[in-house]
Amino acid sequence: MYDKQKTIVVAADHLGMPLKDTVRDYLQELGYRVDDLGVNADDPVDYPDVGAALAERVAAGDYERGILVCGTGAGMAIVANKVPGVRAVCVADPYTAERAVASNNAQVITMGSQITGPSVARKLVDIWLDSEFQGGRSAPKVGKIDALDEKYHREA
C-alpha cells in the first residue's frame, strides 16, 4: 500500500476537473495528502499544459505518484510519457490499474472523465495505491524503458 505520509499530486483539464475533484476528495478521505495543480474553473485549458506541469514535478522528484484526468485519459498519458523519467498509464479497468504499478512501475495514472464514472475511478485509485512494483521479470523491462528515456533525453 502506498504510504499515506507521502503526497499525491492531481491535475486535470476543464473536461476532467469534476472527476479530478472527486478523486482528490476521495484521497483526502482516505487520509492521503493531496496537492491539486488544477484546473479549478470551467474555462477551457489545453491538457498538454496541465499534464506537462504534473509530469515535470514527478520527474523532478517532488512527488512519487500523480493522477491526471482529461476527457479520455489518453492525451494526458501521451503528454506525461513525453517527460523523461515518467511512466504513465491510462487506466479504465482494475487489471490495468494493478499492472500499471506491478509490471510497469508507473508513477502516474490517467483517467478519462467521459468514460470513467466516479465510483469506478475510486476503485481504480484504490487498486493503484494498493499495488507495488513486483520486480522480477518486469525489472529489466522497466530498465529498458528508463534507458530509452536516457537515450532520447541526451539526444534532445
N, C-alpha and C positions, 0 to 999 in steps of 0.2 A: 504494500500500500504506500502511496506517495505521502511523504512527510508533511503533516499539517503545519509545521513550523515554516515551511517554505512558501513563498508567494507564487501564485499562478497569475499570469497576465492574460487578459482577454481583450479582444477588439473586434470591430465589425464595421462594414459599410452601412449605409442607411437601410438597405434591404434586410440585413442581418441583425440590426440593432435590437428588435424585440426579443429574438431568440438569445442573443448575447446577454441581454439583461436578465432573462430567465436563468441562463447558465451561471452568470455572476452571482445572482441572489442565491441560487442553489448551493454553489460552492461555499458561500459565506454561511449558509445554514448548516453545512457540514463541518464548519469550523476552520475552513481554509482562509488564508489571507489572499485577497484578490486585488490586483491593480487593473483598472479599466482604462485603456488607452482611447476609448471612444469607438465610434461616434456616439454622441448623446443628443442628437437632434435629427429631425426628419429630412434635413437639407441633403440633397444628393452629394455624394462623395465618391471618388474613384477608389475601388477596392485595392488597386496596387499601392496606393499611398498608405493606407491603413495596414495592409498586410506586410509591407516592407518595414514599417516602423516597428511592428511587433517582432518580426523575424530578426531584425538587426539587434534588438535588445536581447533576444535569446542567444544569438551568435556571440554577442559581447559578454555573455555570462551573467547578465543582470537577472535573468530568470532561467530556470531549468525547464519549465513547461509553460506552454501557451495554447490558447484556443482562439481560432479565427472563425468568423461567420460572415458569409455573404449569401447570395441567392441560392447557389448550388453547392458551395464549398470548393468547387473545382478551381475557380480563379484564384482564391486565396491560397490553395495548395501550390499552385504553379508559382505564384509570387514568392511564397515563403521558401520554396525549394530553390529559388534563384539566389538566395543569400547563402554564401559559403558557410558550412558548419551547421546548417539547419536541415533537419529531416522532418517533413510534414506529410501527413496522410489525411486524405479526405475520408471521413467515416460516416457511414449511414446504416451500419449493421453491427451487431455485437461481436462477431468474429473478427471483422476488420479493426474494430476498436481495440480488441485484445492483442491482435497480432501487430498492430502499429507499434506497440512498445516491445512485446515479447520477441518478435522477429526483426523489427526494423529500428528499434531504439529511438522512435520518433519523439522529439521534444514538443512538437506542435501537432494538434489535430485541427481539422477544419470541418465545418458543417454547413449545410445549406438550409436556410430558413424556409425556402419554398418547397423543400422535400422532407424535412425532418421536423416533427412536432415536438413540443416542449417535453412531454413525458419520455419520448424516445431519446431526446437529447440528454436528459438527466441520466438515463440508464447507460447511454454510451459514455458519458463522462465518468460514471461510477466504474465501469469496466476498464476504461483507460487508466484511471488513477489506481485501480487495484492491480494492474499488470506491471510486471517487472521484466527487464531485458533478460532473456534466457541464456545469452551467450552461446556456447556450443557451436553448432554448425552455422548459426546466424552471425557469430562474431566476425569471421573472415569476410562475410558478405557486407556487413556494415563497414568493415575496414576498407573494402573496395569502394564503397560509396564515399567514404571520407577521403580516399586517395583521389577520386575524381574531383571532389571539391578543391583539394590542394592543387591538383594539376591545372585546372581551369582558372583558379584564383591567381596562380603565379603568372599565367599567360595573359591575364587581363591587363 
